[in-house]
Structures are given as structure tokens and as C-alpha cells.
Amino acid sequence: MILITDLCYRKDSLSYYEYVNPICEIAEDSGSEYDVIHYSELNGEIPDKYSSVIFCGTALKDNLFIEDLSLMQAVRSYNKPVIGICAGMQVIASAYGGKITDLKKFGMSRVRFSPGDPIFCDIPDQIIRSGITDKENGNNSFSSLSSGDICQKNNSSTYVDSGRPVYEFEGYEVHSRMTELPDSFIPLAMSGVGHSSPEPSEVFRTPVSFDSEIYPEIIRHREKPVYGILFHPEVRNVWLIRNFINLSGEGEF
Amino acid sequence: MFHTPNIDLTMMQAEAAGIPLLRYETAGEKEAELEDLKAAVDLAKVKYGIEGIVTGAVMSVYQASRVQKICDELDLFCFNPLWYVNQEKYMDSLIRSGFEVIIAGVYSCPFDEKWPGRVIDMKTLAELKKIRDKYHITLTGEGGEYESFVCDAPFFKKRIVIDESSCSYRNYNGTLSITSAHMEDK
């Protein structure tokens, strides 16, 4: 059974419908049983009965959750699969010593990754069709984690070239903060650079922001199956959450 | 960005709901219109002391991200409680809980001239589902396939009755213009 953790400013908040309910719908569609618990009721510990945990996002203006030190403790001592979305990523990174920094983003962003980590076990066809090779990609290549890999990071945020294909998709970001990468974590996906135009089939015409910064969009603990996602995968990237749910259900991490 | 059909009737809807209405004019120029929206929201903050905005965004990242940005700039909470709601469950609950909603405009195949003015009841919803399955429209019209007008809601103190309307329709595009309406006690 999955635990979906509500990080909103209080239990049964108006933000619940926006940030927690869509995750519940995805879990239900995936055929997975779940419970929803507000973070204030965890009391420093994630109950053992759950096979994995999803920490949901919350309203942009809501930063109450990050003050709960017992929440960080609960995350740090938990070794089963965890995924933190936006605010959830802040919780996870903070729990492992990452600092919170300011970074504002509203709208769709380009996200680049190389497959290899279990979270990318099932990639939608339309993403694979848009794939580019590392050679075309130049400095934006980076490594992906598979069991036993050690990832090297240098100061310029360019990562070891894995030789794997690089794929791109667009992720929905709404945040005013993010976290620095904790030492025990590696990036699995990075934000893209520059302007991308919407697909012709895009119904909602969303101009992608210009972005001069490259930052991690998906992070993972080097050893534990603990993930943080900066964008909101429940918007147009449900495949990531489904992969996580399916893998944790099968004990595949 | 903005809904336009029958926009003047929001005055009647606000009166029916017993909620103050703030009106602000915009030229509706893409992206520039957001400055107008921000000014209007700021005015609401000053005049009514609002602490947040609630939108009805279901899937539109275009609308939601822009409202989120404005709320952030004005230090307001932003709520989108219909965000990625299950559209079938939502439409079903609207009808069952007593909303009376009519189709106010159609802008996509296969809607013909009979659609503007139709009440969204269970029969209409069943047809919308079939159209969704065949033509891949969104059930809630979130993609701009159709627009709607609320005549009655559980929280309305009076219901709106349409006395006169006209429709201009051509090539799967038609807008219902409500030229006369009045309110009735419930």
C-alpha cells in the first residue's frame, strides 16, 4: 500500500484538491491501494505498513511544511521507495542536508534525461521519438544512475557522459524555491537551456520560458530509491509516477 | 486567456450569488492583458482585502501558470481546486448538485447550431462523452471547445432566466448572445 502524504498548510485544506487529489487519482488508476495522511499526523515516523511514499506539492505561498523537523527525521530514517514532488522534493533534499534556495518558475520547462534509472523504466513513445544523442547534445549530457554506478560531479554542472541517448520532455513547474543537491544525491534529469516551441498538436499553447539556468529537475539518493521531482509530474507526465508506483508495488527497487 | 461570451451578465450572476463583483476593462491583447488582470486583482486586494484567488482551471497550464505568477507578485495565495479533477465525476456532480448550466458557445467540430443554448443535463452529458470519445474534445470544454453560462447554482439566492437570446453560427463556431434575462426567486 502507498502512503500519499499531504504537505498542505493544514489537513483538509483547499489546496488538497489541487495537489493531493490528482495523485490519489493516479494511484487509483494504477490499481494501487493508498492512504492519505497529513504530514502533521506522522509524528516523526512513516508507518511500516506502507511499501512506498509519495510526498505531494502544495500552494506556492505555503512554506509551513518545511518547518516541521520531525518530518525531515521521518524521511531520513525511511529506507523504502519515496518520491517527493516539488514541496516534497524540498522535504527530501532538506532531510538529507540540502539547502533551500530561491528559484521562481511558472510554466512548462524543458527537462532532459538519459534512461537507465528504474524510474525511467517505461518511457512514453512520444518522448522516445524526440530523442537526441549525446554528441548532438554537447554540454548538456549527464549520467544516469544504475545500481553500482558512482557519479562524479564537477563544478560546472556538466556530468560524466554516459553514452546513452538523451531524451526531452516538458515538465510543469510552479515554485518559488528549490533545493541544492545534497551530497548523497545525484541528478537524473536537468532543465534544458533556451527556448522550445510547442508541438503542433498542443491544444493549450504554452510558451516555454527562456531560462539561463540549468538545474536538477529529478534527483535521486545514490543508494536508496529516494527521488525528488521539481516539476509536477501529475501534469502531463503521469508516466513517472506510474513507473514509481508499479516498481514499488512489485518490489523492484 | 479570458472568457468573453455574455460577460456583462456576470453582474447578474454576482447579484444572484450575493457576492461583490469587481469589473475591469481590458483590450484583451495577448500577454498585455495580464497586466490588466494583475491590476484588477491588486484592486480587489486593496478594496476587499482578499488573501487569495481561486480559479476554475482544470488542465490549462496556460491560464494557471499566469494566474500563479500574478498571485506570487501580489503575495496572494492561489487555489485551483479543480486542477486535474476527474472530469466525468466533476460534470456528474455539477448536474446532481443542482447547477443549471447552458452551452453559451461552441468552437469545435462536431458541434452544430443546435448546441448553443442547450442545458447541460444528463442527456447532454452523455452526448458530450460520446463526442469526447470520438473527437477527443475535453469533457469540460477546457480546451476551448465550448463555453458555458451558469443560470443557477446551489449557492445562488436567485436563479437566472433567459428571456431573449440570439445565436450566430457558422462552421462549428457559434456563440449564444443573451440579450435579455431576469432573476427569479428560488
Contacts between the chains, C-beta under 8 A, distances in Angstrom:
chain1	res1	chain2	res2	distance
A	14	B	54	7.4
A	14	B	79	4.9
A	14	B	81	5.9
A	15	B	79	6.4
A	17	B	81	3.9
A	17	B	82	7.2
A	17	B	83	6.9
A	17	B	85	7.2
A	18	B	79	6.6
A	18	B	80	4.9
A	18	B	81	5.9
A	18	B	83	4.2
A	18	B	84	8.0
A	19	B	83	7.9
A	21	B	84	7.6
A	21	B	85	7.2
A	22	B	83	6.6
A	22	B	84	4.0
A	25	B	84	7.2
A	25	B	86	5.8
A	59	B	77	5.8
A	59	B	78	6.4
A	59	B	79	6.9
A	60	B	68	6.1
A	60	B	71	7.2
A	60	B	72	5.8
A	60	B	78	6.2
A	61	B	52	8.0
A	61	B	71	7.4
A	61	B	72	7.4
A	61	B	75	7.4
A	61	B	76	7.3
A	61	B	77	4.9
A	61	B	78	7.2
A	62	B	77	7.6
A	104	B	72	7.1
A	106	B	65	4.4
A	106	B	66	7.4
A	106	B	68	5.3
A	106	B	69	4.3
A	106	B	72	7.4
A	107	B	61	6.6
A	107	B	65	4.1
A	108	B	61	6.2
A	108	B	65	7.8
A	172	B	61	5.4
A	172	B	65	7.6
A	174	B	64	7.7
A	174	B	65	6.5
A	174	B	68	5.2
A	176	B	72	6.3
A	203	B	143	4.6
A	204	B	59	7.2
A	204	B	60	5.3
A	204	B	61	6.0
A	204	B	62	4.8
A	204	B	143	6.9
A	205	B	62	6.3
A	206	B	61	5.2
A	206	B	62	4.9
A	206	B	65	7.2
A	234	B	84	6.2
A	235	B	61	6.5
A	235	B	84	6.8
A	236	B	61	7.8
